[in-house]
Amino acid sequence: MDQVASAVLDIGFARGTWVDSASQPVDNAFRQLREECLAQQALYDAQPPGVRRMLDEQARRIAEALVQGQRQLSFALPEQVSIEEALIAVPVEFRKQNVAGLLSRLPVAVRRDIRAAVRQRLSQLEQSNHPAVAVCARLVRYAVVRYIVNDMLPTGGSIKDSDDGATRRFYMPQWVAFDDERLLVSSLQEAEARVASMQSYVSTLHLAVSLAPYIFAEDEYQRKRSGMLAQLVHQGRALARYQTHNIIGRLGRKAAAHELDRGFSLSVPYFDDQTLETKIYDFQVIPAGRTMFVPAFVVLAARQEQDKIQQNARLSESTRMHLLAELKELERAFDTERSQAH
C-alpha cells in the first residue's frame, strides 16, 4: 500500500479504537484533514460552471489512467480560474500537461508508475510562481479524488432482505458470495472473483487517499470505506473458512486411501484484516518418512500451532482469533476421542 495512504488510514483505524485523552491527537489529525477537504471543496465550488465541467472531464481522464495503470497520460488545465472572485488566466505554456509513467528501460531504482508521476507533477505545479497554475493544480487534484470517490466507485444501495435473508447485512449485496459458510454462487472461482472485486474497490479508495490525503475525511469516502471494509473482511474470512473445510475433506479422503503415511504439511488459508488479503499459514504435521498416519497427529499439530499464533504479535487480534478458529475446526475434525465421546 502507498505510504501516504497507509499513514492516513492509520488515523481511521485509530479513531475507532482509541479512547479518552489518547484519542486527542488522532481527532486533531482527522479535523485538520476535514478542514483541508472543505477548503478544497469551497475552491472548486467557487469556479465558474465551464471551469468545473472542464475539471470534471480532465478528472475522469486522469482517474481512469491511474486505475488502469497506463504508462503515460495527457491532460489539460483550464484557460482561467477564479481566485478570490477574480478570473485569472493560466499561462498558455502550462495548459497542456504530459506525464510519463513506467519506463521499463530504466533501472528499477529510478522507475516510477503513473500514480507517482501524477502526484509529482501536481506537486510541482502547486509550487509554481504563477498563482493561477498553482490553483489549477489544487483543483485538478481535488477533482480527481472527488471523481474517484463519488463517481467511479458504486454506492451501496438500499439493502432489502432477500428470500433467504442472506444478503441483508451487506453494503453491496451483488458481491456477496457467502452467507456465513454457505456458498451462494456457482463455484469457488466465482466467490474468489467477488472477493477480488471488493479488494479492488478498497484499493481504489486507497488510491484516492494517496493522491489527496484530505479526501479521507470526506463523508462519502467514509461511508464507502466503512461499508466495503466490513463486507470485505466478512466475505474474506468466509472464503478462508470454506477453503479450510475443503482441505479437511481432502485430508479425510487421503487418510482413508493411506496417502498421508509418508508425512505431510498443511497450508491453511486465512484473511488478514490489516493487509486485506488472503494469506497462507504453513506448518508441518508429520515429518517426511514412513510414519503411519493417525488422526491424533493432526490434532497435536493444530494445538501446537494455536499456541504459536497466540504469541504472534504481527497479527491483529481479530485476525488471530479468525486463524485460531480455523485451526480449532481442523483439530475438532480429527479429534476421534471427542467424536467418540459424543
Summary of the structure (lengths in Angstrom):
residues: 342
radius of gyration: 25.7
end to end distance: 47.9
largest distance: 85.0
contacts: 1015
relative contact order: 0.09
helix: 61%
strand: 12%
